[in-house]
Amino acid sequence: MSAKFDFKTLETGFEADWPVKVNRPKDGGQVEVREFDARFRSPTPAITAEAEAIEDIGARLKFTLKSCMIGLGKSETETLTPALFEALWADTAAMRALVVAFGEFRTGSPAKN
């Protein structure tokens, strides 16, 4: 079943909690998936225009994610602060997980188990 499209969200952005799955290495070449929920908002035209003015692609991606990750999910006990975002961005596995999760959120692609 589908719902009627809300055209206002093209200007204001829409929001949703979305799973972020971070791979953590374990002994023996194994990987353990650690998960948290991020609260994402789709980029508004203003955010998109500001991002497009940034020439460095890495800086553009960071700006977009920093602007569109507006918090952590309702189920989380931590609060998203600028310092926490920077720590996540500095961790290669967490950065990759954020980029993948945001891409899934933007395209409406459910995360696969």
N, C-alpha and C positions, 0 to 999 in steps of 0.2 A: 504494500500500500504506500502511496506517495502523498506528500503534502504539497499544497500550493506554494509556488516559489515566491519568496519575499524579496521583491526588487529593491526595497530600501536597504537591504544588507549590502548591496553593491557599493553604496556610499558610506555606510556606517560600519561595515564589517559584521561578521557573525562570530559567535564564540562557542567553544565546546571544550570540555575536558578530553584529553587524548592521551593514550598510553605511550610512554617513552621507554623503550627496552634497551638497556645498556648491557653489552657483553663484557663480562669480567673473566679474565683467565683464571684457571684453576690448575693445580698440579697435574702433571701427566698429559698436558696438551688439551685439557677439557675447557669448556666455556660454561660459565654460569650466567644466566640472564637475570639481571636485576631490573625491576620495573618501578616507575613512578608515573603519576599523571601530571601533565602540564595543562594549563589553561591557555589555549591559543585563540587569537582573534585574527580573522582574515585581514590582510592589509587594505587600508583605505586608499583612495586615490592620492591623498597627500603623502602617505608613507611610501607608496610606489614611486611617486615623482621624486621624493627626496632620495630614495634608494638608487634610482636610475642615474642620479647626478654623481654618485660615488663611482669612481673609475675602477678602483681595486675590487676585484670580484669577491675576495675573502672578506674585505671590509663591508661590502654591500650585503653579503649574506649575513654577517654578524649583525649589522644594523637592522635588517629586516626581521631576523629572529628576535633580537632584543626588543624591537618595537611591537612584535606580534605575540610574544610569550608574555601574557599579562599576569600570570600567577601560576601557582601550582593547583592541582585538582582538589576538589572538595575533600577527598579521602586522605590528603596529605596533612601531616602535622607541622611541617616546616613552612616557612613563608619565603616567597621569592623576593630576594633583595638584590640590589646591583652586585654586591659581593658574591652572592651565591650564583648568579648568572655568570659572572666572570670565572668563577671556579669551575662551573660546568663547561664553559667554553674552552678553558685551558686543559681540560681532560679530554684527550683525543677520542676515547670511546664514547664519552657522554656527548661531545660535540657531534660526532657522527650520528648518534642515536637521536639527538634533537633535530638534526637536518632531515633524517629519514622520517621521523614522526611528523614534522611540520609538512613535509611533502605529501604524506598520506592524508593529513588533515586537509590540506589545500585541494587535493584531488578527490576527496571523499572515498579514498581506498581504505577499506577496513584492514587493520593490522592482522597479519596472519600469525597463527601460533606456530 
